[in-house]
Amino acid sequence: MVAALMLGMALAALDATIVSTAVPQIVGDLGGLSVFSWLFAGYLLAVTVTLPVYGRLSDTHGRKPVLIAGIVLFLAGSLLCAAAWDMPSLIAFRIVQGLGGGALQGTVQTIAADLYPLRERPRIQARLSSVWAASAVAGPALGGLLAGYAHWRLIFLINLPVGLLALWLVARHLVEPARTAPERPEAEPARTAPERPETPPARVDWPGALAIFATGALLLTALVQGGTAWPWLSAPSLGLLGAAALAAAVTVAVERRAAEPIIPGWVWRRRTIAAVNLALGALGLLMVAPTVFLPTYAQSVLGLGPVAAGFVLSAMTLTWPVSAALSSRVYTRIGFRRTAIIGMTCSTAVLLAFPLLPYPGAPWQPTLIMLLLGGCLGLFQLPLIVGVQSTVPWSERGTTTASVLFCRQVGQSLGAALFGAVANAVLGSHLTEAGPARGGLDDPAAALTPRAVDAAVEYVFLGAAAAGALAVLVLLTLAPRRFPVLPEDRAAAPPPEPAVPVEDLEP
């Protein structure tokens, strides 16, 4: 079953990295240079807004049908992408892919929590993290090879054999326990496992799903286009942001009246889940600095090629899964909250070290920072995900997991817009000081460009450190000192495992 989960995760992980290196070939073949960024923004939008929908559906209809539907939809989107005839059609089909990708990301994480007891989850989650690490290294190289020596359409067709194998393994080997009725306690759940009656027929909150999608579409459009297609303070930006705020208000009103809301109110009323959601949102914000801006720094400031710049970033993905796998030895002794606080405190210190690097410096210096950052973040993210999953029964686990991933995705989207604006402002300020170019890019401006990039990335990393400090503050002030861990739910993880005493997990 682990192989099936890893293959399912590989579909989403590879897709996140393999497309980027083929953009020049795609634009050269289909055109649409002015809108190509929507190849990524459209996919991200679909994944982000469907995460809570699939989480709720997996709690009411079961994990297996949701995962199978997600794989089928993702493969259908991949096949359509390979057949795209222009850029608008490719963007539309990428959105179809994203509709399936939302099911893959959230449901795979939930199934891992269902099938494996608490002490084994770090090992399983580390394997899933290793899929992202391998994809971060192999994806860009594979995409470049296929686009350069074969055809860019193959980067979508390569999903088919992987997805079909995952589909067969899930359909054949995944056996779910009986579903349970979702519960709606107003406060933290008790430390004893509740009884689990059979699930009554559930209704899908389609109005709420559509309202969430509309809110996300308006907000992401404003963030992606603002500062590029039009100024931030222009009528289009302000109009889209105002419409997003109005749609968010409508979403809240719809969800409060829904019998089975997509995002239940208890997700935010429980201190543990709310704290983890906000902390993972700060993580999404923080991650924009290394993933988006470090490759540019490596090429513009250090003079590395695209492949070498990718390897500087991939250093983080090497230590992250190792640290995550070992995190259980820490949180079983000092608790989930303290482990996460230590991990993010160290991450903040590492991020603050980046602006202290010499100019232009050597490639090993940012590589070392990425190695340290990955090790620190492994101690932060996994204990929070495992911990929050352990505080809810089976009937609420899908919704809880999806809400955590949803907040991380939203943080990433906000971070891309916020740090992009910061970087553009710093670059503009430095390049303006160089004066107008004479006969093209004159020598002073040419010499200043790496300096400008270096200064911009330094400010971005300072912003990322501030996001890390915010995550620590949230955990210190909002999260309970001890997560209210439920005993192992025997019906949710066959074969039966002995219950894990709470005091052995949260000292």
HUMO-V61243 format. One record per pair of residues at least 6 apart in sequence whose C-alpha atoms are under 8 Angstrom apart, sorted by sequence separation. I is the first residue (numbers start at 1). J is the second residue. D is the distance in Angstrom with one decimal. If there is no record, write none. Layout:
i: (I I)
j: (J J)
d: (D D)
This chain:
i: (27 58 84 146 147 226 230 231 232 255 267 268 298 299 490 58 147 230 255 267 299 331 490 58 81 113 146 147 255 331 357 389 392 437 490 27 57 81 84 112 143 146 255 256 330 488 490 80 299 434 435 488 489 226 295 298 389 434 488 54 81 112 143 225 327 354 388 389 487 488 23 80 81 112 296 388 487 222 295 298 431 434 487 78 181 222 294 295 354 487 77 78 109 180 181 353 385 486 77 180 181 182 295 431 485 77 180 181 222 295 351 430 431 77 78 179 180 181 221 222 294 350 385 76 77 178 179 76 219 431 485 74 75 218 219 291 350 351 430 73 74 77 218 290 350 483 73 74 482 74 218 219 347 427 482 73 74 218 347 426 427 73 74 72 216 427 70 71 215 347 426 427 70 71 214 215 346 347 426 69 70 70 71 215 344 424 70 71 214 215 343 344 423 69 70 343 422 423 212 343 344 67 211 212 215 343 344 423 66 67 211 342 343 422 423 342 422 211 212 340 341 67 211 339 340 66 67 339 340 419 208 211 340 63 339 340 419 208 337 63 207 208 336 337 54 55 63 336 42 46 50 54 58 42 45 46 208 36 39 43 47 51 55 312 323 324 327 336 35 39 42 43 46 47 50 51 54 55 315 319 323 327 331 38 42 43 45 46 47 49 50 54 205 208 209 315 318 319 320 322 323 32 43 44 47 48 51 205 208 312 313 316 317 320 321 323 324 30 31 32 39 43 47 51 205 312 315 316 319 320 323 324 327 328 30 31 32 42 43 46 47 204 205 314 315 316 318 319 320 322 323 327 30 203 205 313 316 317 320 321 324 202 204 302 312 316 320 324 301 302 315 316 319 324 27 302 302 8 298 83 82 81 82 82 81 82 79 78 79 78 187 186 78 79 185 78 184 187 188 186 187 188 75 186 188 75 75 12 11 12 71 391 12 391 392 393 391 392 9 72 359 388 390 391 394 8 9 71 387 390 393 387 394 9 68 8 280 68 5 68 355 354 355 64 355 5 64 354 355 276 276 352 64 351 352 64 351 64 276 63 351 352 62 351 273 272 348 349 62 348 13 14 17 61 347 348 9 13 17 21 60 20 21 59 60 348 6 10 14 18 19 22 60 347 348 2 6 9 10 13 14 17 18 21 22 25 60 5 9 13 17 18 20 21 25 59 281 284 285 345 15 18 19 280 284 288 292 344 345 6 10 14 18 22 280 283 284 287 344 18 21 26 277 281 282 284 285 286 25 273 277 280 281 284 285 288 344 345 276 280 281 283 284 285 288 344 278 281 282 283 284 285 286 22 277 281 285 289 273 277 280 281 284 285 288 341 267 341 341 19 263 267 18 337 60 263 61 60 337 337 338 337 337 336 337 57 335 336 11 335 301 300 301 11 11 301 300 301 7 8 7 53 297 297 7 8 7 50 297 4 5 4 3 4 49 50 294 49 293 4 4 141 46 49 1 48 289 1 335 336 45 289 290 333 335 1 45 289 332 333 334 335 1 137 332 333 334 137 331 332 333 45 289 331 332 288 137 286 287 136 286 41 285 286 133 136 286 285 286 41 134 133 283 132 133 282 283 282 130 130 133 282 283 282 223 129 130 223 279 280 129 279 220 224 278 279 127 223 227 126 279 126 278 279 126 125 126 194 275 276 125 193 275 123 122 123 189 122 189 275 276 122 275 122 274 56 122 272 56 271 272 271 272 53 119 271 52 53 52 272 183 182 183 180 181 182 180 179 125 122 122 121 118 118 113 113 114 110 110 107 110 106 109 191 193 190 191 192 193 106 107 189 191 192 193 106 188 190 191 193 106 178 177 177 176 177 177 59 60 59 59 59 59 58 59 58 56 55 56 54 55 55 55 52 55 54 55 52 51 52 51 51 52 51 49 48 48 48 118 117 117 115 116 114 115 114 115 117 118)
j: (33 64 90 152 153 232 236 237 238 261 273 274 304 305 496 65 154 237 262 274 306 338 497 66 89 121 154 155 263 339 365 397 400 445 498 36 66 90 93 121 152 155 264 265 339 497 499 90 309 444 445 498 499 237 306 309 400 445 499 66 93 124 155 237 339 366 400 401 499 500 36 93 94 125 309 401 500 236 309 312 445 448 501 93 196 237 309 310 369 502 93 94 125 196 197 369 401 502 94 197 198 199 312 448 502 95 198 199 240 313 369 448 449 96 97 198 199 200 240 241 313 369 404 96 97 198 199 97 240 452 506 96 97 240 241 313 372 373 452 96 97 100 241 313 373 506 97 98 506 99 243 244 372 452 507 99 100 244 373 452 453 100 101 100 244 455 99 100 244 376 455 456 100 101 244 245 376 377 456 100 101 102 103 247 376 456 103 104 247 248 376 377 456 103 104 377 456 457 247 378 379 103 247 248 251 379 380 459 103 104 248 379 380 459 460 380 460 250 251 379 380 107 251 379 380 107 108 380 381 460 251 254 383 107 383 384 463 254 383 110 254 255 383 384 102 103 111 384 91 95 99 103 107 92 95 96 258 87 90 94 98 102 106 363 374 375 378 387 87 91 94 95 98 99 102 103 106 107 367 371 375 379 383 91 95 96 98 99 100 102 103 107 258 261 262 368 371 372 373 375 376 86 97 98 101 102 105 259 262 366 367 370 371 374 375 377 378 85 86 87 94 98 102 106 260 367 370 371 374 375 378 379 382 383 86 87 88 98 99 102 103 260 261 370 371 372 374 375 376 378 379 383 87 260 262 370 373 374 377 378 381 260 262 360 370 374 378 382 360 361 374 375 378 383 87 362 363 71 363 153 153 153 154 156 156 157 156 156 157 157 266 266 159 160 266 160 266 269 270 269 270 271 159 270 272 160 163 101 101 104 163 483 105 484 485 486 485 486 104 167 454 483 485 486 489 104 105 167 483 486 489 485 492 108 167 108 381 170 108 171 458 458 459 170 461 112 171 461 462 384 385 461 174 461 462 175 462 176 388 176 464 465 176 465 388 388 464 465 179 465 131 132 135 179 465 466 128 132 136 140 179 140 141 179 180 468 127 131 135 139 140 143 181 468 469 124 128 131 132 135 136 139 140 143 144 147 182 128 132 136 140 141 143 144 148 182 404 407 408 468 139 142 143 404 408 412 416 468 469 131 135 139 143 147 405 408 409 412 469 144 147 152 403 407 408 410 411 412 152 400 404 407 408 411 412 415 471 472 404 408 409 411 412 413 416 472 407 410 411 412 413 414 415 152 407 411 415 419 404 408 411 412 415 416 419 472 400 475 476 155 399 403 155 475 199 403 202 202 479 480 481 481 482 482 483 204 482 483 159 483 450 450 451 162 163 453 453 454 162 163 163 209 453 454 165 166 166 209 457 165 166 166 166 167 212 213 457 213 457 169 170 307 213 216 169 216 457 170 505 506 216 460 461 504 506 173 217 461 504 505 506 507 174 310 505 506 507 311 505 506 507 220 464 506 507 464 314 463 464 314 464 220 464 465 314 317 467 467 468 224 317 317 467 317 318 467 468 468 317 318 321 470 471 471 413 320 321 414 470 471 321 471 413 417 471 472 321 417 421 321 474 322 474 475 324 324 325 393 474 475 325 393 475 324 324 325 391 325 392 478 479 326 479 327 479 262 328 478 263 478 479 479 480 262 328 480 262 263 263 483 395 395 396 394 395 396 395 395 382 382 386 386 386 390 386 389 394 397 398 398 401 398 401 484 486 484 485 486 487 401 402 484 486 487 488 402 484 486 487 489 405 491 491 492 492 493 494 394 395 395 396 397 398 398 399 399 398 398 399 398 399 400 401 399 402 402 403 402 402 403 403 405 406 406 406 406 409 410 488 488 493 492 493 492 493 493 494 497 500)
d: (5.9 7.9 5.1 6.1 7.9 5.1 7.3 7.3 7.5 5.2 6.0 4.9 5.8 5.9 5.3 7.9 7.8 7.3 7.1 6.4 6.8 7.5 6.3 6.0 7.9 6.7 6.6 7.6 7.2 5.6 7.4 6.0 7.9 7.1 7.9 7.4 7.1 5.4 7.7 7.1 7.7 6.6 7.5 7.7 6.5 7.5 7.8 7.9 6.2 6.2 7.6 7.3 7.6 5.9 7.6 5.3 7.0 5.2 4.8 6.9 5.4 7.1 6.2 7.9 7.9 7.3 7.6 6.7 5.6 6.0 7.8 6.0 6.6 7.5 7.9 8.0 5.8 8.0 5.2 7.6 6.7 7.1 6.6 7.5 7.0 5.6 7.9 6.3 7.3 6.6 5.4 7.6 7.9 5.5 6.2 7.9 7.4 7.2 6.5 5.6 6.1 7.8 7.6 7.1 6.2 7.8 4.9 4.3 5.6 6.9 7.8 7.5 7.0 5.0 6.3 6.1 4.5 6.7 7.5 6.2 6.8 6.5 7.7 7.8 4.4 7.0 5.7 7.4 6.8 6.9 7.8 7.0 7.3 5.9 6.2 6.9 7.0 7.6 5.6 7.0 4.6 8.0 7.1 6.9 6.3 6.9 6.7 7.1 6.0 7.1 6.9 5.3 7.8 5.3 7.6 7.1 4.4 5.2 5.6 7.2 6.5 4.9 6.2 7.4 7.5 7.8 7.4 6.1 5.2 5.4 7.1 6.1 4.2 7.7 7.9 7.6 6.1 6.4 5.3 7.4 6.6 7.4 7.8 5.1 6.6 7.6 4.9 6.9 6.8 5.7 4.7 6.5 4.8 7.9 6.0 5.8 7.4 6.8 8.0 7.3 7.7 6.0 6.7 7.5 7.7 4.8 5.8 7.4 6.7 6.2 7.7 7.5 4.7 7.4 6.7 7.5 7.0 7.1 6.2 5.9 6.9 6.2 5.2 6.3 4.0 7.4 7.5 6.7 7.0 5.9 6.2 7.9 6.4 6.4 7.1 6.7 7.5 5.9 7.8 7.9 7.2 5.8 5.3 7.3 7.2 7.9 6.9 6.3 6.7 5.7 6.6 5.7 7.3 7.8 7.7 7.7 7.7 7.3 7.4 5.5 4.9 5.0 6.6 7.5 7.7 7.8 7.3 6.1 7.9 5.2 6.7 4.9 4.7 5.9 5.5 6.6 7.4 6.9 6.2 5.9 5.1 5.6 6.9 6.4 5.4 7.8 7.5 5.2 7.6 8.0 7.5 7.4 6.7 6.8 6.6 7.8 7.2 7.5 8.0 7.4 7.3 7.9 6.8 6.7 5.7 6.8 7.9 7.8 6.4 7.0 7.1 4.6 7.9 4.3 8.0 8.0 4.4 7.0 7.1 5.6 6.4 4.6 4.2 6.2 6.2 5.0 5.7 4.8 5.1 4.9 4.9 5.8 7.6 7.5 4.9 6.5 7.9 7.6 7.9 7.1 7.9 6.9 5.8 7.9 5.2 7.3 7.3 4.9 7.5 7.6 6.2 7.0 5.7 6.6 6.2 6.6 6.3 6.2 6.5 6.4 8.0 7.7 8.0 6.1 7.4 4.3 4.8 6.0 6.0 7.0 7.7 7.5 7.8 8.0 7.8 6.9 6.7 7.4 7.5 7.6 4.7 7.5 7.0 5.7 6.6 6.4 6.8 5.1 6.3 6.4 7.7 6.1 6.9 7.8 7.0 7.6 6.6 6.7 5.5 6.6 5.5 7.2 6.8 7.2 7.7 6.1 6.7 5.8 8.0 6.9 6.5 6.9 7.0 5.5 7.8 7.6 4.5 7.0 6.4 7.9 7.9 7.5 5.3 5.5 7.7 6.3 6.6 6.7 6.8 6.1 7.4 7.4 6.4 6.9 6.4 7.2 7.3 7.4 5.9 7.4 4.9 6.9 7.8 7.4 7.3 7.8 7.7 6.9 7.5 6.4 7.8 7.0 7.0 6.0 6.2 8.0 7.0 7.2 7.2 7.6 7.0 6.1 7.6 5.5 6.3 6.8 7.9 7.5 6.6 4.9 7.1 7.7 6.9 7.6 7.8 7.6 7.0 5.4 6.2 5.6 7.4 7.0 7.8 7.7 7.8 5.3 7.4 6.0 5.2 4.3 7.6 5.9 7.5 7.1 6.5 7.5 5.8 7.0 7.2 6.0 7.6 5.1 5.0 5.7 5.9 6.5 7.6 7.7 8.0 7.9 5.7 7.7 7.6 5.3 7.8 7.4 7.9 7.8 7.7 7.2 7.8 6.6 6.2 6.6 4.6 6.3 7.9 6.1 7.2 6.7 7.4 5.6 4.6 5.5 7.7 6.5 6.2 7.0 7.7 7.8 7.9 6.6 6.8 4.8 7.2 7.3 4.6 7.7 6.7 7.3 4.9 6.4 4.2 4.5 4.7 6.0 7.3 6.7 6.9 5.0 7.2 7.2 4.2 7.6 6.0 6.4 7.0 6.7 6.1 7.9 7.9 6.7 7.2 6.2 5.8 4.5 4.4 7.6 7.9 7.5 7.8 7.4 7.2 7.6 7.7 5.7 6.9 6.9 7.8 7.1 7.4 7.6 7.0 6.9 7.4 7.6 7.6 6.0 7.3 7.8 7.9 6.5 7.0 7.5 7.5 7.4 6.8 7.1 6.5 7.9 5.0 5.7 7.3 7.2 6.8 7.0 7.0 6.4 6.6 6.8 7.2 6.3 6.5 6.6 7.8 5.8 5.5 7.8 6.9 7.9 7.5 5.0 8.0 7.8 6.2 7.4 7.5 5.4 6.5 5.6 6.0 7.5 7.8 6.2 7.3 7.8 7.7 7.4 6.5 7.1 6.6 6.0 8.0 7.6 4.6 6.5 6.5 5.8 6.5 7.0 6.8 6.0 6.8 7.4 4.6 7.2 5.9 7.0 7.1 6.4 6.4 6.9 6.3 7.4 7.5 7.9 6.0 7.8 7.5 6.2 4.5 7.5 7.0 7.2 7.2 7.3 5.7 6.6 6.6 7.2 7.9 4.6 7.2 7.5 6.3 5.4 7.0 6.6 7.7 7.9 7.7 6.9 7.4 5.7 7.7 7.7 5.7 7.4 7.7 7.6 5.4 4.6 7.3 6.8 7.2 7.6 7.3 5.4 7.1 4.9 6.4 6.9 7.1 7.0 5.8 7.6 5.1 7.7 6.2 7.7 7.4 7.2 6.2 8.0 6.4 5.1 7.1 5.0 7.1 5.7 7.5 7.4 5.2 7.1 8.0 5.7 6.2 7.7 7.6 6.4 5.3 5.9 6.4 5.7 7.2 6.9 6.2 7.9 6.4 6.7 7.3 5.0 7.4 7.4 6.2 6.1 5.4 7.1 7.6 7.2 7.7 7.2 7.5 7.4 7.6 7.0 7.2 6.6 5.7 7.0 6.4 7.5 7.3 6.0 5.9 7.1 6.3 5.8 6.2 6.6 8.0 7.1 5.1 6.5 8.0 5.4 7.3 7.5 7.2 7.0 7.0 7.8 6.1 5.9 7.7 7.8 7.8 7.6 7.4 5.3 6.2 7.1 5.5 5.9 6.7 7.8 6.3 4.4 5.0 7.9 4.4 7.5 7.1 6.4 5.1 7.5 7.8 5.1 5.4 5.8 7.4 7.3 6.7 5.9 7.4 5.7 5.9 7.0 7.4 6.7 6.9 6.6 5.9 5.4 4.3 5.4 6.6 7.1 7.8)
